[in-house]
Amino acid sequence: MTLLDAPAFDSRRANTIRTLSIVGVVVVVVGIIGTLLGILQMPWWFWHWPSDHKINQFMGSVESGDLNKAYGEWNHDANWQQHPAQYQPYGINEFTKDWGPSSDYGTIKSHKIFISHRVGNGVIIGVYVNGNTGKPLFLRMDSGTKTIGFSPVELYSGP
């Protein structure tokens, strides 16, 4: 076979190769950017999105004043009122003291998740409450049970 006997140009094959090449380059660039952002722990990086979403739902219920719904989200049990004795170590009365208008934060009107990190079998989420950027509140969501609790560990968020 000589150069003059080359097969005819196939435009469909050429378009497929071009498209796959472009997609490959885009995937590599997005992968590099994603890796860099994951290493830098950018606050809007969505690696822990399910946990962040659950905390956002919980804090939204607290902000709206629906503490019964928030308590159900805290315990991952929407029907907690049918068996409140199951949650006695941290009952609704203690929960209301911690999250109601008489809490350390007063009436909670806003929140912002600024950091989240997997530790053990859960995710620790740092939350600024009511626009306070001083001392954050650290919550922990257990990956297995989907329950929320106060985190015994505080994440370093920089100077």
C-alpha positions in Angstrom: 0.0 0.0 0.0 1.4 3.3 -1.0 0.5 6.9 0.0 -1.5 7.2 -3.2 -3.6 4.2 -2.1 -4.7 5.8 1.2 -8.3 5.2 2.3 -10.9 7.9 1.6 -11.5 10.6 4.2 -14.2 9.7 6.7 -15.7 12.9 8.2 -17.8 11.0 10.8 -14.7 9.3 12.2 -12.8 12.6 12.2 -15.6 14.4 14.1 -15.8 11.6 16.6 -12.0 11.8 17.3 -12.2 15.6 17.6 -15.1 15.4 20.0 -13.5 12.8 22.2 -10.2 14.8 22.2 -12.0 17.9 23.4 -14.0 16.0 26.1 -10.7 14.4 27.2 -9.0 17.7 27.6 -12.0 19.2 29.5 -12.1 16.2 31.9 -8.4 16.5 32.6 -8.7 20.2 33.3 -11.7 19.8 35.5 -9.9 17.0 37.3 -6.9 19.1 38.0 -8.9 22.0 39.2 -11.0 19.7 41.4 -8.0 18.1 42.9 -6.4 21.5 43.7 -9.6 22.8 45.2 -10.0 19.6 47.3 -6.4 20.0 48.6 -7.0 23.7 49.4 -10.3 22.9 51.2 -12.3 25.6 49.6 -15.6 26.2 51.5 -17.7 25.8 48.4 -16.1 22.5 47.4 -19.0 19.9 47.2 -17.1 16.9 48.4 -19.3 16.6 51.6 -22.4 17.9 49.9 -24.9 15.3 51.5 -23.8 16.3 55.0 -23.7 20.0 54.2 -27.2 19.7 52.7 -28.6 18.0 55.8 -27.0 20.6 58.1 -28.6 23.3 55.9 -32.0 21.7 56.2 -31.6 21.4 60.0 -30.5 25.0 60.4 -33.3 26.1 58.1 -35.8 24.4 60.4 -34.2 26.1 63.5 -34.2 29.5 61.7 -37.9 29.1 60.9 -38.6 28.3 64.6 -39.9 24.8 63.9 -37.9 23.1 66.6 -40.0 20.0 66.5 -39.0 19.4 62.9 -35.4 20.4 63.7 -35.3 17.8 66.5 -36.5 15.2 64.1 -33.7 16.1 61.7 -31.2 16.1 64.6 -32.2 12.5 65.4 -32.9 11.5 61.8 -36.4 10.4 62.9 -39.4 12.4 61.5 -41.7 10.5 63.8 -39.8 11.1 67.0 -43.0 12.3 68.8 -44.4 8.8 68.7 -41.5 7.5 70.9 -39.8 10.5 72.7 -38.5 8.2 75.5 -36.0 6.8 73.0 -34.2 10.2 72.9 -34.1 11.0 76.7 -30.4 11.6 77.1 -30.9 14.7 74.9 -34.7 15.3 75.0 -36.7 18.0 73.3 -36.5 20.2 76.4 -32.7 20.2 76.4 -32.7 20.7 72.6 -35.0 23.7 72.9 -32.7 25.3 75.5 -29.7 24.8 73.1 -31.5 25.9 69.9 -34.4 28.1 71.0 -34.5 31.8 71.7 -32.8 31.4 75.0 -29.7 29.7 73.5 -26.2 31.1 73.6 -26.9 32.5 70.1 -30.3 34.0 70.9 -32.8 33.6 68.1 -31.0 32.0 65.2 -31.8 33.9 62.0 -29.0 32.9 59.7 -26.1 30.5 59.2 -23.2 29.9 56.9 -21.3 26.6 56.5 -17.6 27.5 56.1 -15.8 24.2 56.5 -16.5 20.5 56.4 -14.1 17.6 56.8 -14.5 13.8 57.1 -13.3 12.5 60.5 -13.8 8.8 61.3 -17.3 7.7 60.3 -18.7 11.2 60.2 -18.3 14.7 58.8 -17.6 17.7 61.0 -19.2 20.9 59.8 -18.2 24.4 60.9 -21.1 26.8 60.9 -21.2 30.6 61.6 -24.4 31.5 63.2 -26.2 34.9 62.9 -23.3 36.4 60.9 -20.8 35.9 63.7 -17.5 35.0 62.2 -15.7 34.8 65.5 -16.2 31.4 67.2 -17.9 28.9 65.0 -20.3 26.2 66.0 -19.0 22.7 65.1 -21.6 20.0 64.3 -21.0 16.4 63.4 -23.2 14.3 61.1 -22.7 10.5 61.5 -22.5 9.0 58.0 -24.1 5.7 59.1 -27.1 6.9 61.2 -27.5 10.3 59.6 -27.9 11.8 63.1 -26.5 15.3 63.9 -24.7 16.1 67.1 -22.3 18.6 68.7 -18.8 17.8 67.5 -16.2 17.1 70.2 -13.5 18.0 67.6 -13.0 21.6 66.3 -11.4 22.0 62.9 -8.7 24.5 62.4 -10.0 27.2 60.1 -6.9 29.4 59.8 -5.8 32.6 61.5 
